[in-house]
Amino acid sequence: MSKKEVNNVILTFFCEFSNLHFNLIVQGRAVQTALSLDEGLKQVVHLDYIDQVSPEYQDKLVHLTGNLQTDKVSVAVNNVVLCLQISKIHHLY
């Protein structure tokens, strides 16, 4: 082998090693994220309905589905009327 070929082999080795190291780091983060999401999913309490806040669900992750109804808001700007239904969801800590 010539000196140029040896240098190319060494350069290729270090580039591939760096790429492998980077992939391990990225995959490690993905695994940690997946484990965290699985842990949270196991702790979720599913609610069929909610009429009032119950103390038994304090400090728990809750999931509920249903229709959200808000008051209709009309805004007129320069003879253009926008009708919006607006809702803002807050996390309760």
Residue, then its C-alpha position, 0 to 999 in steps of 0.5 A: m500500500s502506498k502512503k496515500e492509501v494508508n492515509n485514506v484508510i486511517l481517515t475513513f476509519f476515524c470518520e466512521f468511528s465519529n459517525l458511529h459515536f454520534n449515532l449511539i448518542v442520538q439513539g440513546r436519547a431516542v430510547q430515553t424519550a421512548l422510556s419516559l413516554d411509556e412511563g407517563l402512559k402507564q400513569v395516565v388516568h382515563l376519565d369518561y366525563i368530568d363534572q367537577v374536579s375530584p381530589e382523587y385525581q390531584d397530582k395525576l396525569v388525566h386524559l379526557t375527551g369530549n366536545l368543547q363549547t365556548d361562547k362565540v366571539s365576533v370581531a369586526v375590522n374594516n367591514v370584515v366580520l370574523c366569528l371565532q370560537i376560542s378556548k385556552i387550555h391551562h395546566l393546573y399545577 
